[in-house]
């Protein structure tokens, strides 16, 4: 088992930012901020599932072949190996809390399937 995150880790991405709020051997909790009209890559993970809770704004969540409109206080579960993304289609910033759970928590466990920022 590996968790390569530590509390306070953060990063700036083309779509916004993320920050690690807490972590343990098999979990990591992040606050993710998505800029207006930005979206994360369509991706999947081999070693972790994720729970997302929208805490500010709203987003379009792709989960498998379905798309859901999620707003503040909505949540969604993303299983291992499930393609997913979130898009902020609004003019306001949006935020969600991501709880990762798995046996190998690492930024290298991102398989990008599609990306508007050329990172595939």
N, C-alpha and C positions, 0 to 999 in steps of 0.2 A: 504494500500500500504506500502511496506517495501523495503528499499534498505539498505542492511547491509554492503555495500562497502563504502570506503572513499578513496579519492585521496591519492596515495602513498602506499596503501596496495599492498603487493606482496607475492608470494609464490614460493617455489621450488618444482617441481613435478618430478617423475621419468623420464618424457619425456622432461623436460625443465623448463621454468619459465613463470609466468605472473605478470603483474604490472598494477594497476589501474591508468589511465591517467586523467580521469575526471568522474564525476558522478552527478546525480541529483535524484529526487524522483522516476522517472520512467525509467532511463537509466544508463548504466555504459559503459565506454570505457576502454578496456584493450589492452595492447601490449603483445602478446603471442609469445614466442620464443620456437621453437621445435628443439631439438638436431638432428643431422644426424641419420638416420635410426631409429627414434623414432616415436611413434604414441600415440595420446590421446585415451582414452577409447571410445568404441562405446556407445553412450549415447543419452538421450533425456531430455527435460525439460518440466515441467507441467505449469510453470508460465512465461516463457519468450521466445521470438524469438531472433535470433542473425543474425547479418550481419557481414560477414568476408571479409576483403580486404587483399590480399596478398601483402606485401610491400618488401619482400626480399626472393628470392629463389622460390621454387615451392613445391607443395604438392598434394597428392592424397586425394580428399575429397569424403567421402561416405555420400550420402544424400538419405535417404530412401534405396531403393535397387539399386541405381545407383552409379557409381564411376566416378569422374571427375578429370582430371589433370588440376590444377590451378597454374598459375605462376604470377610473379610480375605484379601488376596492375589489376589482375582478382578479381572478387568478387563473393560471393554466399550468398543467403538468406536462413536461416534455420527457418522454422516456428515452433511454439509451437507443442510439441508432435511428432516431426519428428526425427527419429534416424539419428545420424550423427557422424562423426569423421574426423580427418585430420591426415595424415601420411607424414612424411618427408622421402622419399625413397632415398634421395641424400646424398652425402658426405659433404655437406655444411649446416650450420644452416639455418633455414627458420624462417620468422617472419610474423605475420599477426596482423591486428587490428581487434578487436572484439567489436562490438557495441551491447550490450544487451538492450532489451526494454521489459518492462513488469510490472506487478503489484507486483511481489515479487522477488527481485533480491538477491540471496543468494547462497553460495556454496552448501547448502543442497538441492537445486533444481537440482541435478544431479542424474539421474537414469542411473547407469552403466549397460549396457547389456552384454558387453564383455570387457575384459581388460587384456593385456599381463603382467601387473604388479601385478596381484592377488588382485585387489581392488573391485571385484564384490561382 
